[in-house]
Amino acid sequence: MPAATLKDIAKLVGVSVNTVSRALKDKPDIGLPTRERIKEAAAALGYRPNLNARSLVLRKTSIIGVAVTEPDNPVRMEFCEKLRLCAERDGYRLLTVSLSYDWNTKNLDALEDLLARRVDGMVVGAIWGLTGEQPLGMLLQECRQNELPVVVFGQPQTELADCVEINFPDSAFRLTSHLLEKGYRKIVFFDALSGTLKIPGYLRAMREHRREKEISVWEPSAGRMDTAFASMEKYLQKFKRPPEAVIAPNDLGALGIMAALKKHRVRVPEDCAVAGFDNISFGEFSDPPLTTIGYDNGIFAETVWSLMIRRLNKTETGPAKRICIPQKLIVRQSA
């Protein structure tokens, strides 16, 4: 299906193309009722501004747009800081916007806002199951057609842009296997939107160790310290005792879970082992220190930036590349 144009909107509303263009830019000379009708028609037709029309790639701004989920998460903050240092080394600055895990219209608007600011390239996190038929996929296709570099990271499933991949299923498999090899059997995976991609690795490890009957995935609300604390309390209220071990979807969740266990006088790891993902700096100093699996944010940022700068400098012009970042299991006292 061809993309909607200004002409399509004008025909549907019964106004000129110039009126449509000015209304979409919120020009005050177009009455509010007309602007609203035009915007409703644009939404109904799935209209997205054309990058060629905006001439987004005609002049250099030395600004790279960065769109990430959970920008206040310590691991994300560290990544953005490392990326900033990489960019400044080559004479670029970063402009960061926040995304949610649910790819909705607000996320698309955030990316389009970056493009409207004439960024020279974009780094985008957590694009899952992306296809060219989706609005976001169409946006990335336009970027590619206009030679605007885009690097996506996390566990992207797209050939529309260069990708730096984190193999979440493999890291969950390794972390779960570590707990099983230490003798833990009743291992509960506390879920969250950020943890969903890790569940297959947990399931695989449990099955390979013939622990199918002990498989347990708890409610998807343990991605932050406060929600993980509440989730652990709810678990204890329901089952009256902790499992042998808990895997949190990230280290922040693990810290919240340990706080809840401590409140209920459950010892870690004697009564319940706890492990997480990301290797945030807080985990090393928690009580007890947190077992985790994670990647080096410095290497991660350098890898993302190397893909970006090669596209910016035109030294890389071939098909989209995919690079997988290795993760390291860090065993501490909590599990």
ZADO-1210 file (C-alpha; in nm, 4 decimals, padded with zeros to 6 digits):
<atoms>
<atom x="00.0000" y="00.0000" z="00.0000" code="MET" pos="1"/>
<atom x="00.1575" y="00.3335" z="-00.1063" code="PRO" pos="2"/>
<atom x="00.2237" y="00.5905" z="00.1637" code="ALA" pos="3"/>
<atom x="-00.0348" y="00.8664" z="00.2045" code="ALA" pos="4"/>
<atom x="00.0575" y="01.2097" z="00.0680" code="THR" pos="5"/>
<atom x="-00.0435" y="01.5689" z="00.1371" code="LEU" pos="6"/>
<atom x="-00.2516" y="01.5503" z="-00.1799" code="LYS" pos="7"/>
<atom x="-00.4466" y="01.2513" z="-00.0421" code="ASP" pos="8"/>
<atom x="-00.5275" y="01.4423" z="00.2760" code="ILE" pos="9"/>
<atom x="-00.6270" y="01.7532" z="00.0803" code="ALA" pos="10"/>
<atom x="-00.8633" y="01.5479" z="-00.1359" code="LYS" pos="11"/>
<atom x="-01.0234" y="01.3803" z="00.1672" code="LEU" pos="12"/>
<atom x="-01.0779" y="01.7066" z="00.3576" code="VAL" pos="13"/>
<atom x="-01.1573" y="01.9221" z="00.0548" code="GLY" pos="14"/>
<atom x="-00.8846" y="02.1827" z="00.0946" code="VAL" pos="15"/>
<atom x="-00.5655" y="02.2766" z="-00.0898" code="SER" pos="16"/>
<atom x="-00.2321" y="02.0979" z="-00.0465" code="VAL" pos="17"/>
<atom x="-00.0845" y="02.4216" z="00.0867" code="ASN" pos="18"/>
<atom x="-00.3565" y="02.4386" z="00.3543" code="THR" pos="19"/>
<atom x="-00.2789" y="02.0808" z="00.4582" code="VAL" pos="20"/>
<atom x="00.0928" y="02.1543" z="00.4785" code="SER" pos="21"/>
<atom x="00.0403" y="02.4649" z="00.6921" code="ARG" pos="22"/>
<atom x="-00.2155" y="02.2936" z="00.9163" code="ALA" pos="23"/>
<atom x="00.0211" y="02.0057" z="00.9918" code="LEU" pos="24"/>
<atom x="00.2808" y="02.2634" z="01.0939" code="LYS" pos="25"/>
<atom x="00.0237" y="02.4308" z="01.3249" code="ASP" pos="26"/>
<atom x="00.0394" y="02.7609" z="01.1394" code="LYS" pos="27"/>
<atom x="-00.1993" y="03.0071" z="01.3137" code="PRO" pos="28"/>
<atom x="-00.3438" y="03.1354" z="00.9855" code="ASP" pos="29"/>
<atom x="-00.5282" y="02.8024" z="00.9504" code="ILE" pos="30"/>
<atom x="-00.8336" y="02.7919" z="01.1769" code="GLY" pos="31"/>
<atom x="-00.8285" y="02.5429" z="01.4650" code="LEU" pos="32"/>
<atom x="-01.1328" y="02.3403" z="01.3429" code="PRO" pos="33"/>
<atom x="-00.9715" y="02.3021" z="01.0000" code="THR" pos="34"/>
<atom x="-00.6392" y="02.2035" z="01.1539" code="ARG" pos="35"/>
<atom x="-00.8096" y="01.9381" z="01.3657" code="GLU" pos="36"/>
<atom x="-00.9991" y="01.7959" z="01.0654" code="ARG" pos="37"/>
<atom x="-00.6766" y="01.7786" z="00.8656" code="ILE" pos="38"/>
<atom x="-00.4873" y="01.6088" z="01.1482" code="LYS" pos="39"/>
<atom x="-00.7669" y="01.3551" z="01.1938" code="GLU" pos="40"/>
<atom x="-00.7594" y="01.2800" z="00.8223" code="ALA" pos="41"/>
<atom x="-00.3798" y="01.2466" z="00.8300" code="ALA" pos="42"/>
<atom x="-00.4022" y="00.9998" z="01.1177" code="ALA" pos="43"/>
<atom x="-00.6767" y="00.8007" z="00.9450" code="ALA" pos="44"/>
<atom x="-00.4659" y="00.7728" z="00.6289" code="LEU" pos="45"/>
<atom x="-00.1527" y="00.6827" z="00.8249" code="GLY" pos="46"/>
<atom x="00.0321" y="00.9852" z="00.6894" code="TYR" pos="47"/>
<atom x="00.3933" y="01.0368" z="00.7906" code="ARG" pos="48"/>
<atom x="00.5994" y="01.3392" z="00.6772" code="PRO" pos="49"/>
<atom x="00.8371" y="01.2570" z="00.3935" code="ASN" pos="50"/>
<atom x="01.2027" y="01.3005" z="00.4755" code="LEU" pos="51"/>
<atom x="01.2831" y="01.4168" z="00.1246" code="ASN" pos="52"/>
<atom x="01.0276" y="01.6946" z="00.1548" code="ALA" pos="53"/>
<atom x="01.1867" y="01.8091" z="00.4767" code="ARG" pos="54"/>
<atom x="01.5364" y="01.7955" z="00.3253" code="SER" pos="55"/>
<atom x="01.6594" y="01.6428" z="00.6482" code="LEU" pos="56"/>
<atom x="01.9853" y="01.5210" z="00.5041" code="VAL" pos="57"/>
<atom x="02.0835" y="01.8268" z="00.3048" code="LEU" pos="58"/>
<atom x="02.2849" y="01.9989" z="00.5762" code="ARG" pos="59"/>
<atom x="02.5069" y="01.8798" z="00.8587" code="LYS" pos="60"/>
<atom x="02.4151" y="01.9624" z="01.2180" code="THR" pos="61"/>
<atom x="02.6722" y="01.7418" z="01.3972" code="SER" pos="62"/>
<atom x="02.3864" y="01.6181" z="01.6191" code="ILE" pos="63"/>
<atom x="02.2991" y="01.2507" z="01.6670" code="ILE" pos="64"/>
<atom x="01.9523" y="01.1671" z="01.7970" code="GLY" pos="65"/>
<atom x="01.9385" y="00.8996" z="02.0680" code="VAL" pos="66"/>
<atom x="01.6080" y="00.7321" z="02.1582" code="ALA" pos="67"/>
<atom x="01.6172" y="00.4921" z="02.4538" code="VAL" pos="68"/>
<atom x="01.3839" y="00.3140" z="02.6929" code="THR" pos="69"/>
<atom x="01.4302" y="00.3657" z="03.0689" code="GLU" pos="70"/>
<atom x="01.6735" y="00.6598" z="03.0408" code="PRO" pos="71"/>
<atom x="01.6893" y="00.6777" z="03.4226" code="ASP" pos="72"/>
<atom x="01.8022" y="00.3137" z="03.4513" code="ASN" pos="73"/>
<atom x="02.1694" y="00.3161" z="03.5660" code="PRO" pos="74"/>
<atom x="02.2804" y="00.0839" z="03.2866" code="VAL" pos="75"/>
<atom x="02.1126" y="00.3052" z="03.0257" code="ARG" pos="76"/>
<atom x="02.2579" y="00.6198" z="03.1813" code="MET" pos="77"/>
<atom x="02.6059" y="00.4711" z="03.1667" code="GLU" pos="78"/>
<atom x="02.5584" y="00.3671" z="02.8033" code="PHE" pos="79"/>
<atom x="02.4441" y="00.7170" z="02.7047" code="CYS" pos="80"/>
<atom x="02.7421" y="00.8726" z="02.8828" code="GLU" pos="81"/>
<atom x="02.9870" y="00.6374" z="02.7096" code="LYS" pos="82"/>
<atom x="02.8179" y="00.7070" z="02.3765" code="LEU" pos="83"/>
<atom x="02.8413" y="01.0820" z="02.4405" code="ARG" pos="84"/>
<atom x="03.2167" y="01.0521" z="02.4887" code="LEU" pos="85"/>
<atom x="03.2484" y="00.8570" z="02.1634" code="CYS" pos="86"/>
<atom x="03.0444" y="01.1162" z="01.9752" code="ALA" pos="87"/>
<atom x="03.2311" y="01.4161" z="02.1168" code="GLU" pos="88"/>
<atom x="03.5596" y="01.2559" z="02.0190" code="ARG" pos="89"/>
<atom x="03.4466" y="01.2817" z="01.6562" code="ASP" pos="90"/>
<atom x="03.2908" y="01.6262" z="01.6869" code="GLY" pos="91"/>
<atom x="02.9254" y="01.5268" z="01.7396" code="TYR" pos="92"/>
<atom x="02.6718" y="01.6008" z="02.0130" code="ARG" pos="93"/>
<atom x="02.3803" y="01.3860" z="02.1319" code="LEU" pos="94"/>
<atom x="02.0123" y="01.4779" z="02.1588" code="LEU" pos="95"/>
<atom x="01.8268" y="01.2199" z="02.3697" code="THR" pos="96"/>
<atom x="01.4557" y="01.1343" z="02.3885" code="VAL" pos="97"/>
<atom x="01.2747" y="00.8729" z="02.5966" code="SER" pos="98"/>
<atom x="01.0794" y="00.5768" z="02.4586" code="LEU" pos="99"/>
<atom x="00.8415" y="00.3229" z="02.6121" code="SER" pos="100"/>
<atom x="00.8650" y="-00.0516" z="02.5503" code="TYR" pos="101"/>
<atom x="00.5236" y="-00.0409" z="02.3851" code="ASP" pos="102"/>
<atom x="00.5824" y="00.0907" z="02.0331" code="TRP" pos="103"/>
<atom x="00.3011" y="00.3422" z="02.0173" code="ASN" pos="104"/>
<atom x="00.2327" y="00.6721" z="01.8422" code="THR" pos="105"/>
<atom x="00.4213" y="00.8686" z="02.1097" code="LYS" pos="106"/>
<atom x="00.7379" y="00.6750" z="02.0316" code="ASN" pos="107"/>
<atom x="00.6965" y="00.7435" z="01.6621" code="LEU" pos="108"/>
<atom x="00.6382" y="01.1114" z="01.7370" code="ASP" pos="109"/>
<atom x="00.9579" y="01.1190" z="01.9449" code="ALA" pos="110"/>
<atom x="01.1623" y="00.9859" z="01.6538" code="LEU" pos="111"/>
<atom x="00.9987" y="01.2259" z="01.4112" code="GLU" pos="112"/>
<atom x="01.0806" y="01.5096" z="01.6494" code="ASP" pos="113"/>
<atom x="01.4467" y="01.4098" z="01.6293" code="LEU" pos="114"/>
<atom x="01.4263" y="01.4095" z="01.2502" code="LEU" pos="115"/>
<atom x="01.2590" y="01.7495" z="01.2522" code="ALA" pos="116"/>
<atom x="01.5641" y="01.8781" z="01.4379" code="ARG" pos="117"/>
<atom x="01.7732" y="01.7678" z="01.1393" code="ARG" pos="118"/>
<atom x="01.9900" y="01.5167" z="01.3226" code="VAL" pos="119"/>
<atom x="02.2702" y="01.3619" z="01.1181" code="ASP" pos="120"/>
<atom x="02.1885" y="01.0117" z="01.2436" code="GLY" pos="121"/>
<atom x="01.9869" y="00.8197" z="01.5043" code="MET" pos="122"/>
<atom x="02.0619" y="00.5564" z="01.7682" code="VAL" pos="123"/>
<atom x="01.7438" y="00.3743" z="01.8731" code="VAL" pos="124"/>
<atom x="01.6966" y="00.1130" z="02.1466" code="GLY" pos="125"/>
<atom x="01.4688" y="-00.1881" z="02.1888" code="ALA" pos="126"/>
<atom x="01.3054" y="-00.2347" z="01.8487" code="ILE" pos="127"/>
<atom x="01.1475" y="-00.5802" z="01.8564" code="TRP" pos="128"/>
<atom x="00.9766" y="-00.7689" z="01.5768" code="GLY" pos="129"/>
<atom x="01.0060" y="-00.4717" z="01.3431" code="LEU" pos="130"/>
<atom x="00.8812" y="-00.5001" z="00.9851" code="THR" pos="131"/>
<atom x="00.8866" y="-00.2567" z="00.6979" code="GLY" pos="132"/>
<atom x="00.5058" y="-00.2520" z="00.6863" code="GLU" pos="133"/>
<atom x="00.4775" y="-00.0937" z="01.0310" code="GLN" pos="134"/>
<atom x="00.4834" y="00.2883" z="01.0608" code="PRO" pos="135"/>
<atom x="00.8171" y="00.2716" z="01.2415" code="LEU" pos="136"/>
<atom x="00.9553" y="00.0393" z="00.9761" code="GLY" pos="137"/>
<atom x="00.8423" y="00.2781" z="00.7048" code="MET" pos="138"/>
<atom x="01.0164" y="00.5601" z="00.8891" code="LEU" pos="139"/>
<atom x="01.3432" y="00.3649" z="00.9018" code="LEU" pos="140"/>
<atom x="01.3086" y="00.2778" z="00.5353" code="GLN" pos="141"/>
<atom x="01.2786" y="00.6480" z="00.4551" code="GLU" pos="142"/>
<atom x="01.5901" y="00.7158" z="00.6634" code="CYS" pos="143"/>
<atom x="01.7775" y="00.4507" z="00.4699" code="ARG" pos="144"/>
<atom x="01.6589" y="00.5806" z="00.1333" code="GLN" pos="145"/>
<atom x="01.7775" y="00.9274" z="00.2330" code="ASN" pos="146"/>
<atom x="02.1119" y="00.7935" z="00.3578" code="GLU" pos="147"/>
<atom x="02.0385" y="00.9001" z="00.7154" code="LEU" pos="148"/>
<atom x="02.2344" y="00.6522" z="00.9340" code="PRO" pos="149"/>
<atom x="02.0381" y="00.4611" z="01.1980" code="VAL" pos="150"/>
<atom x="02.1808" y="00.2115" z="01.4487" code="VAL" pos="151"/>
<atom x="01.9394" y="00.0094" z="01.6622" code="VAL" pos="152"/>
<atom x="02.0337" y="-00.1921" z="01.9700" code="PHE" pos="153"/>
<atom x="01.8929" y="-00.4357" z="02.2232" code="GLY" pos="154"/>
<atom x="01.7449" y="-00.7355" z="02.0492" code="GLN" pos="155"/>
<atom x="01.6296" y="-00.5820" z="01.7218" code="PRO" pos="156"/>
<atom x="01.4785" y="-00.8052" z="01.4561" code="GLN" pos="157"/>
<atom x="01.5174" y="-00.5886" z="01.1519" code="THR" pos="158"/>
<atom x="01.7262" y="-00.5545" z="00.8394" code="GLU" pos="159"/>
<atom x="01.6290" y="-00.1894" z="00.8026" code="LEU" pos="160"/>
<atom x="01.9278" y="-00.0557" z="00.9960" code="ALA" pos="161"/>
<atom x="02.2613" y="-00.1545" z="01.1481" code="ASP" pos="162"/>
<atom x="02.2063" y="-00.3509" z="01.4707" code="CYS" pos="163"/>
<atom x="02.4029" y="-00.4102" z="01.7890" code="VAL" pos="164"/>
<atom x="02.2409" y="-00.7115" z="01.9478" code="GLU" pos="165"/>
<atom x="02.2299" y="-00.8360" z="02.3060" code="ILE" pos="166"/>
<atom x="02.1494" y="-01.2070" z="02.3149" code="ASN" pos="167"/>
<atom x="01.9026" y="-01.2015" z="02.6046" code="PHE" pos="168"/>
<atom x="01.7848" y="-01.5649" z="02.5697" code="PRO" pos="169"/>
<atom x="02.1445" y="-01.6892" z="02.5891" code="ASP" pos="170"/>
<atom x="02.2240" y="-01.4749" z="02.8936" code="SER" pos="171"/>
<atom x="01.9115" y="-01.6037" z="03.0718" code="ALA" pos="172"/>
<atom x="02.0080" y="-01.9605" z="02.9834" code="PHE" pos="173"/>
<atom x="02.3551" y="-01.9120" z="03.1315" code="ARG" pos="174"/>
<atom x="02.2261" y="-01.7446" z="03.4475" code="LEU" pos="175"/>
<atom x="01.9596" y="-02.0111" z="03.5057" code="THR" pos="176"/>
<atom x="02.2098" y="-02.2902" z="03.4365" code="SER" pos="177"/>
<atom x="02.4445" y="-02.1380" z="03.6948" code="HIS" pos="178"/>
<atom x="02.1722" y="-02.1551" z="03.9608" code="LEU" pos="179"/>
<atom x="02.0757" y="-02.5106" z="03.8655" code="LEU" pos="180"/>
<atom x="02.4384" y="-02.6233" z="03.8783" code="GLU" pos="181"/>
<atom x="02.4655" y="-02.4764" z="04.2292" code="LYS" pos="182"/>
<atom x="02.1816" y="-02.7051" z="04.3360" code="GLY" pos="183"/>
<atom x="01.8813" y="-02.4708" z="04.3246" code="TYR" pos="184"/>
<atom x="01.5689" y="-02.6373" z="04.1855" code="ARG" pos="185"/>
<atom x="01.2655" y="-02.4166" z="04.2493" code="LYS" pos="186"/>
<atom x="01.3767" y="-02.1141" z="04.0455" code="ILE" pos="187"/>
<atom x="01.1147" y="-01.8461" z="03.9780" code="VAL" pos="188"/>
<atom x="01.1576" y="-01.5939" z="03.6967" code="PHE" pos="189"/>
<atom x="01.0098" y="-01.2570" z="03.7915" code="PHE" pos="190"/>
<atom x="00.8863" y="-01.1048" z="03.4672" code="ASP" pos="191"/>
<atom x="00.8737" y="-00.7508" z="03.3267" code="ALA" pos="192"/>
<atom x="00.8414" y="-00.6003" z="02.9809" code="LEU" pos="193"/>
<atom x="01.2204" y="-00.5772" z="02.9718" code="SER" pos="194"/>
<atom x="01.2472" y="-00.9415" z="03.0764" code="GLY" pos="195"/>
<atom x="01.0135" y="-01.1028" z="02.8252" code="THR" pos="196"/>
<atom x="01.2933" y="-01.1712" z="02.5767" code="LEU" pos="197"/>
<atom x="01.4873" y="-01.3539" z="02.8486" code="LYS" pos="198"/>
<atom x="01.2166" y="-01.6050" z="02.9356" code="ILE" pos="199"/>
<atom x="01.2972" y="-01.8487" z="02.6480" code="PRO" pos="200"/>
<atom x="01.6501" y="-01.8877" z="02.7865" code="GLY" pos="201"/>
<atom x="01.5148" y="-01.9580" z="03.1352" code="TYR" pos="202"/>
<atom x="01.2724" y="-02.2171" z="02.9976" code="LEU" pos="203"/>
<atom x="01.5438" y="-02.3850" z="02.7905" code="ARG" pos="204"/>
<atom x="01.7762" y="-02.4203" z="03.0905" code="ALA" pos="205"/>
<atom x="01.5013" y="-02.5610" z="03.3127" code="MET" pos="206"/>
<atom x="01.4033" y="-02.8152" z="03.0473" code="ARG" pos="207"/>
<atom x="01.7596" y="-02.9196" z="02.9675" code="GLU" pos="208"/>
<atom x="01.8142" y="-02.9844" z="03.3389" code="HIS" pos="209"/>
<atom x="01.4839" y="-03.1772" z="03.3516" code="ARG" pos="210"/>
<atom x="01.3164" y="-02.9284" z="03.5822" code="ARG" pos="211"/>
<atom x="01.0007" y="-02.8677" z="03.3784" code="GLU" pos="212"/>
<atom x="00.7770" y="-02.9179" z="03.6826" code="LYS" pos="213"/>
<atom x="00.9546" y="-02.6376" z="03.8685" code="GLU" pos="214"/>
<atom x="00.9119" y="-02.3807" z="03.5894" code="ILE" pos="215"/>
<atom x="00.7460" y="-02.0684" z="03.7276" code="SER" pos="216"/>
<atom x="00.7134" y="-01.7220" z="03.5728" code="VAL" pos="217"/>
<atom x="00.5749" y="-01.4638" z="03.8151" code="TRP" pos="218"/>
<atom x="00.3726" y="-01.1562" z="03.7153" code="GLU" pos="219"/>
<atom x="00.5207" y="-00.9014" z="03.4701" code="PRO" pos="220"/>
<atom x="00.5831" y="-00.6078" z="03.7030" code="SER" pos="221"/>
<atom x="00.9333" y="-00.6483" z="03.8432" code="ALA" pos="222"/>
<atom x="01.1384" y="-00.4176" z="03.6228" code="GLY" pos="223"/>
<atom x="01.1880" y="-00.1385" z="03.8796" code="ARG" pos="224"/>
<atom x="01.2903" y="-00.1471" z="04.2441" code="MET" pos="225"/>
<atom x="00.9498" y="-00.0379" z="04.3744" code="ASP" pos="226"/>
<atom x="00.7436" y="-00.2682" z="04.1521" code="THR" pos="227"/>
<atom x="00.9786" y="-00.5612" z="04.2168" code="ALA" pos="228"/>
<atom x="00.9508" y="-00.5016" z="04.5925" code="PHE" pos="229"/>
<atom x="00.5701" y="-00.5089" z="04.5681" code="ALA" pos="230"/>
<atom x="00.5808" y="-00.8135" z="04.3403" code="SER" pos="231"/>
<atom x="00.7948" y="-01.0108" z="04.5859" code="MET" pos="232"/>
<atom x="00.5642" y="-00.9168" z="04.8721" code="GLU" pos="233"/>
<atom x="00.2668" y="-01.0390" z="04.6697" code="LYS" pos="234"/>
<atom x="00.4476" y="-01.3664" z="04.6008" code="TYR" pos="235"/>
<atom x="00.5183" y="-01.4208" z="04.9710" code="LEU" pos="236"/>
<atom x="00.1585" y="-01.3390" z="05.0633" code="GLN" pos="237"/>
<atom x="00.0308" y="-01.5963" z="04.8155" code="LYS" pos="238"/>
<atom x="00.2757" y="-01.8828" z="04.8729" code="PHE" pos="239"/>
<atom x="00.3744" y="-01.8089" z="05.2371" code="LYS" pos="240"/>
<atom x="00.7376" y="-01.8984" z="05.1655" code="ARG" pos="241"/>
<atom x="01.0039" y="-01.7917" z="04.9151" code="PRO" pos="242"/>
<atom x="01.1276" y="-02.0081" z="04.6282" code="PRO" pos="243"/>
<atom x="01.4800" y="-02.1488" z="04.6393" code="GLU" pos="244"/>
<atom x="01.5960" y="-01.8849" z="04.3928" code="ALA" pos="245"/>
<atom x="01.4651" y="-01.5822" z="04.2037" code="VAL" pos="246"/>
<atom x="01.5810" y="-01.4428" z="03.8710" code="ILE" pos="247"/>
<atom x="01.4859" y="-01.0770" z="03.8289" code="ALA" pos="248"/>
<atom x="01.4439" y="-00.9200" z="03.4820" code="PRO" pos="249"/>
<atom x="01.7201" y="-00.6707" z="03.5654" code="ASN" pos="250"/>
<atom x="01.9440" y="-00.5675" z="03.8542" code="ASP" pos="251"/>
<atom x="01.7114" y="-00.2908" z="03.9728" code="LEU" pos="252"/>
<atom x="01.4371" y="-00.5507" z="04.0079" code="GLY" pos="253"/>
<atom x="01.6755" y="-00.7819" z="04.1926" code="ALA" pos="254"/>
<atom x="01.7577" y="-00.5086" z="04.4452" code="LEU" pos="255"/>
<atom x="01.3871" y="-00.4483" z="04.5062" code="GLY" pos="256"/>
<atom x="01.3286" y="-00.8210" z="04.5536" code="ILE" pos="257"/>
<atom x="01.6151" y="-00.8464" z="04.8036" code="MET" pos="258"/>
<atom x="01.4731" y="-00.5527" z="04.9997" code="ALA" pos="259"/>
<atom x="01.1343" y="-00.7263" z="05.0230" code="ALA" pos="260"/>
<atom x="01.2966" y="-01.0527" z="05.1333" code="LEU" pos="261"/>
<atom x="01.4940" y="-00.8680" z="05.4001" code="LYS" pos="262"/>
<atom x="01.1756" y="-00.7021" z="05.5279" code="LYS" pos="263"/>
<atom x="01.0216" y="-01.0475" z="05.5726" code="HIS" pos="264"/>
<atom x="01.3385" y="-01.1838" z="05.7370" code="ARG" pos="265"/>
<atom x="01.4221" y="-01.4095" z="05.4447" code="VAL" pos="266"/>
<atom x="01.7991" y="-01.4494" z="05.4194" code="ARG" pos="267"/>
<atom x="01.9783" y="-01.4118" z="05.0841" code="VAL" pos="268"/>
<atom x="02.1160" y="-01.6523" z="04.9677" code="PRO" pos="269"/>
<atom x="02.0621" y="-01.8946" z="05.2595" code="GLU" pos="270"/>
<atom x="01.6812" y="-01.9007" z="05.2258" code="ASP" pos="271"/>
<atom x="01.6436" y="-01.7608" z="04.8733" code="CYS" pos="272"/>
<atom x="01.9094" y="-01.6835" z="04.6127" code="ALA" pos="273"/>
<atom x="01.8642" y="-01.3758" z="04.3905" code="VAL" pos="274"/>
<atom x="02.0216" y="-01.2906" z="04.0535" code="ALA" pos="275"/>
<atom x="01.9668" y="-01.0223" z="03.7906" code="GLY" pos="276"/>
<atom x="02.0776" y="-00.8812" z="03.4574" code="PHE" pos="277"/>
<atom x="02.2788" y="-00.5708" z="03.3517" code="ASP" pos="278"/>
<atom x="02.5689" y="-00.5600" z="03.6011" code="ASN" pos="279"/>
<atom x="02.4881" y="-00.2121" z="03.7321" code="ILE" pos="280"/>
<atom x="02.7431" y="-00.0660" z="03.9727" code="SER" pos="281"/>
<atom x="02.4959" y="-00.0705" z="04.2654" code="PHE" pos="282"/>
<atom x="02.4861" y="-00.4505" z="04.2514" code="GLY" pos="283"/>
<atom x="02.8485" y="-00.4850" z="04.3571" code="GLU" pos="284"/>
<atom x="02.7749" y="-00.2940" z="04.6783" code="PHE" pos="285"/>
<atom x="02.4345" y="-00.4419" z="04.7681" code="SER" pos="286"/>
<atom x="02.3945" y="-00.6619" z="05.0761" code="ASP" pos="287"/>
<atom x="02.4807" y="-00.9282" z="04.9785" code="PRO" pos="288"/>
<atom x="02.6601" y="-00.8366" z="04.6524" code="PRO" pos="289"/>
<atom x="02.4435" y="-00.9299" z="04.3545" code="LEU" pos="290"/>
<atom x="02.5095" y="-01.2131" z="04.1095" code="THR" pos="291"/>
<atom x="02.4353" y="-01.0856" z="03.7606" code="THR" pos="292"/>
<atom x="02.5119" y="-01.1160" z="03.3920" code="ILE" pos="293"/>
<atom x="02.5879" y="-00.8156" z="03.1763" code="GLY" pos="294"/>
<atom x="02.7964" y="-00.6486" z="02.9114" code="TYR" pos="295"/>
<atom x="03.0641" y="-00.3813" z="02.9184" code="ASP" pos="296"/>
<atom x="02.8903" y="-00.0509" z="02.8425" code="ASN" pos="297"/>
<atom x="03.2137" y="00.0950" z="02.7112" code="GLY" pos="298"/>
<atom x="03.2453" y="-00.1803" z="02.4494" code="ILE" pos="299"/>
<atom x="02.8736" y="-00.1541" z="02.3778" code="PHE" pos="300"/>
<atom x="02.8884" y="00.2214" z="02.3140" code="ALA" pos="301"/>
<atom x="03.2068" y="00.1940" z="02.1063" code="GLU" pos="302"/>
<atom x="03.0445" y="-00.0728" z="01.8886" code="THR" pos="303"/>
<atom x="02.7307" y="00.1350" z="01.8327" code="VAL" pos="304"/>
<atom x="02.9364" y="00.4423" z="01.7535" code="TRP" pos="305"/>
<atom x="03.1725" y="00.2612" z="01.5172" code="SER" pos="306"/>
<atom x="02.8740" y="00.1597" z="01.3038" code="LEU" pos="307"/>
<atom x="02.7363" y="00.5135" z="01.3154" code="MET" pos="308"/>
<atom x="03.0588" y="00.6976" z="01.2295" code="ILE" pos="309"/>
<atom x="03.1360" y="00.4663" z="00.9380" code="ARG" pos="310"/>
<atom x="02.7955" y="00.5446" z="00.7890" code="ARG" pos="311"/>
<atom x="02.8381" y="00.9163" z="00.8560" code="LEU" pos="312"/>
<atom x="03.1791" y="00.9186" z="00.6883" code="ASN" pos="313"/>
<atom x="03.0538" y="00.7020" z="00.3980" code="LYS" pos="314"/>
<atom x="03.3256" y="00.4443" z="00.4651" code="THR" pos="315"/>
<atom x="03.0490" y="00.1847" z="00.5075" code="GLU" pos="316"/>
<atom x="02.7837" y="00.1805" z="00.2362" code="THR" pos="317"/>
<atom x="02.6831" y="-00.1849" z="00.2153" code="GLY" pos="318"/>
<atom x="02.3861" y="-00.3764" z="00.3585" code="PRO" pos="319"/>
<atom x="02.2835" y="-00.3368" z="00.7217" code="ALA" pos="320"/>
<atom x="02.5248" y="-00.5008" z="00.9654" code="LYS" pos="321"/>
<atom x="02.4489" y="-00.6996" z="01.2810" code="ARG" pos="322"/>
<atom x="02.6949" y="-00.7315" z="01.5699" code="ILE" pos="323"/>
<atom x="02.6338" y="-00.9327" z="01.8897" code="CYS" pos="324"/>
<atom x="02.7863" y="-00.8035" z="02.2138" code="ILE" pos="325"/>
<atom x="02.9261" y="-01.0715" z="02.4501" code="PRO" pos="326"/>
<atom x="02.7976" y="-01.0863" z="02.8070" code="GLN" pos="327"/>
<atom x="02.9801" y="-01.1965" z="03.1190" code="LYS" pos="328"/>
<atom x="02.8425" y="-01.3921" z="03.4152" code="LEU" pos="329"/>
<atom x="02.9513" y="-01.2258" z="03.7393" code="ILE" pos="330"/>
<atom x="02.9088" y="-01.4546" z="04.0401" code="VAL" pos="331"/>
<atom x="02.8795" y="-01.2826" z="04.3779" code="ARG" pos="332"/>
<atom x="02.7329" y="-01.3772" z="04.7146" code="GLN" pos="333"/>
<atom x="02.3587" y="-01.3417" z="04.6380" code="SER" pos="334"/>
<atom x="02.3432" y="-01.6599" z="04.4271" code="ALA" pos="335"/>
</atoms>
